[in-house]
Amino acid sequence: MLPSWRPVAGSYFIDHARKSGNRRLDDEFADGYNEAANISVEILAKTIGDLQKRAASGDFLSEHEQFLSGKLYELKADMEKALYDFWEQGGPSSVRADERP
């Protein structure tokens, strides 16, 4: 006959392994999310910077380019706020695994 603690210990270790695995997945999700967010914001920042450099060098920006520059700046600010808010609300642990892309 096996000691009575054995099923409890086995359950504890399985639960611990699951939690460790989930933490690892959360870390991987967070790293991927962070990298994708940084890439997106950097692309917007570079595009905005390129338009600003053109304007600063005396190159005339068309009405459309001026409008686009303003919209890109707003979009970048909105993205940064949404990303910041996401992390403030708990980051990837606030997103259930079945809701992740």
C-alpha positions in Angstrom: 0.0 0.0 0.0 1.3 3.5 -0.9 1.6 6.2 1.7 -1.4 8.6 1.7 0.7 11.7 0.8 1.7 10.3 -2.6 -1.4 11.4 -4.6 -1.3 14.8 -3.0 2.4 15.3 -3.8 1.9 14.1 -7.4 -0.9 16.5 -7.8 1.2 19.3 -6.3 4.1 18.6 -8.8 1.7 18.4 -11.8 0.1 21.7 -10.7 3.5 23.3 -10.2 4.7 22.1 -13.6 1.6 23.5 -15.2 2.1 26.9 -13.5 5.7 27.0 -14.5 4.8 26.2 -18.1 2.1 28.9 -18.1 4.6 31.4 -16.8 7.0 30.5 -19.5 4.3 30.9 -22.2 3.4 34.3 -20.6 7.0 35.3 -20.8 7.2 34.3 -24.5 4.0 36.0 -25.3 5.2 39.2 -23.5 8.5 39.1 -25.4 6.8 38.7 -28.7 4.2 41.3 -27.9 6.8 43.8 -26.8 8.9 43.2 -29.9 6.0 43.6 -32.3 4.9 46.8 -30.5 8.4 48.2 -30.7 8.7 47.4 -34.4 5.3 49.0 -35.1 6.1 52.2 -33.2 9.6 52.5 -34.7 8.2 52.2 -38.3 5.8 55.0 -37.6 8.5 57.1 -35.9 10.8 56.6 -38.9 8.1 57.6 -41.4 7.2 60.7 -39.4 10.9 61.6 -39.0 11.5 61.3 -42.7 8.6 63.7 -43.5 9.9 66.1 -40.8 13.4 66.0 -42.3 12.1 66.8 -45.7 10.1 69.7 -44.4 13.1 71.0 -42.3 15.4 70.8 -45.3 13.2 73.3 -47.2 11.4 70.6 -49.3 7.8 71.5 -49.7 5.4 68.9 -48.4 2.2 68.6 -50.4 -1.1 69.2 -48.6 -1.7 65.4 -48.6 1.8 64.8 -47.0 1.2 67.4 -44.3 -2.2 65.8 -43.5 -0.6 62.3 -43.5 2.2 63.5 -41.2 -0.3 64.8 -38.7 -2.3 61.6 -38.8 0.7 59.4 -38.4 1.8 61.5 -35.4 -1.7 61.0 -33.9 -1.6 57.3 -34.7 1.8 56.9 -33.0 0.6 58.7 -29.9 -2.6 56.6 -29.7 -0.6 53.4 -30.2 1.9 54.3 -27.5 -0.9 55.1 -25.1 -2.8 51.9 -25.9 0.4 49.8 -25.4 1.2 51.6 -22.1 -2.4 51.0 -20.9 -2.1 47.3 -21.8 1.0 46.9 -19.6 -0.6 48.9 -16.8 -3.6 46.6 -16.8 -1.4 43.5 -16.3 0.1 42.9 -19.8 -0.2 39.5 -21.2 -1.5 37.9 -18.0 -4.6 40.1 -18.5 -5.3 38.3 -21.8 -6.6 34.7 -21.5 -4.6 32.2 -23.5 -7.6 31.3 -25.7 -8.0 35.0 -26.7 -4.5 35.4 -27.9 -3.8 35.6 -31.6 
